[in-house]
Amino acid sequence: MAIRFEGKVAIVTGAGGGLGRAHALEFAARGAKVVVNDLGGAVDGTGGNSQAAEAVVSQIKGAGGTAIANGASVTDDAGVTHLVKQTMDAFGRIDVLIANAGILRDKSFGKMELKDFEAVMAVHLMGTVKPCKAVWQIMRDQQYGRIVVTTSSTGLYGNFGQTNYGAAKASLIGFMNSLKLEGARDNIKVNAICPVAGTRMTENIMPPNMLEMLKPEYVTPAVVYLASDDVPTGVILTAGAGVFAAARIEETEGVNLGHKATADDVAANFAEIADFSAAKHYFQGSEQSEKFFARLQDPPIIG
């Protein structure tokens, strides 16, 4: 059965272009009423106007869909409050939040100014947290909500010149992992998309043939799935160029060295400590604690 969103309302942040635009168009095509949020600023977050968001709304309406535009910055408390109020006034509910808005200020860490680190953290982390917080009680009252945060391979694995972006994107995984637990009893599912796409953020570093292969709309099927009724929660789904994969954090079984273990003992046993052949993924932090207590039942190697 096709995934549909009739009767549902989706907010997509950063939806004036690139990934967000592709997401907004597809949600509308599948029956959702869509709120197209975009500050309309430059890649580094400066400036702003409503033209990009209005253009996407016009395209959705031209195709027979329903949409409204919003130009708030996701880092601005009053703006986010207005975004949610505007949505509720227009449609009366909020079912889906796609937290997509982002900026780049790339530079090697030694040359990066702290203001550029803080700006990227503000948009990616707090620009996700603030809209999530604003819709949270609405979704709880409805006993339904789907939230998709946007991480990155830089956050999962690193990339030269992107310490700010990597820190911000990795932080969203920690945010998702706790929020999924808090939302479970109220049927709020929280997942993460890790896109591989050619957008204006990457157009200067990718050749034209690669940009063509990595169109933003090739990521969107994963996002739509992550916002659907029957999706799991706490998933990191990577997508690009029609290829889809899942990522997760794993931990080894570990070794009980004993209370007398020294740093030298850790070094001597590191190969076994870091043996991922039987590694596990934990759904919540308490499972790690349970593993540690289980290892304590093993005879200590050192004593």
C-alpha angles and dihedrals in degrees: 000000000000119000108249135178105198110152091018130111123215129193115201116188121208088020099144093094146349118018096355093053091050091049093048093050093050095047089051091048088054093054105268124136102236133209108204107206120188133147089205094223132143123275090268091053098255124132126007147202137168099241096099094051092044091052092055091048090052090051092050092048091046088058091051098262134127123245145143130201129235126185101192123134110241089223094058115090095206091045093052090047089053091047091057094041091050090051094048092046091051102039110009098229144046118217105161133035118187106190100202107138116120148149137206130222102167122188136131112274094247091057099036119108116225091237089064091049091050093046093054092046090049095054100039101036106026090029086063098038095051097054090042091053091047094054098035100092091042090056092045091052090049091047086227137087142141120201125183119189122194119235129168143219085250089061093046099040111004136247131216113260095016108090090132094048092043093051091049095047094046091050089061090062090057089046092051094046093058097036092054089060094048093048098046098090091050096049092252111144121196123196140161133233119207104195130199103197146140108241135146086279090064104026092100094054101040127071117238095255090055092047089054091052093047102050113165092238089066088067095048098080089065092050093049090050092050089055096048129109100254101041121126118241130244095030126149106207119187120202141174141138091005093306119120130189139160127236131197144168114254135189131203123241091251133210131262103229093167136236093291093059117129133198087263090057091051089052092048092051099036095110090060093040090054096043104130096183091106098026119150137208115228123212092204139011096255090068089065090053090050089053091052092052089048091053089053087068089065117090106260114250095217100030 
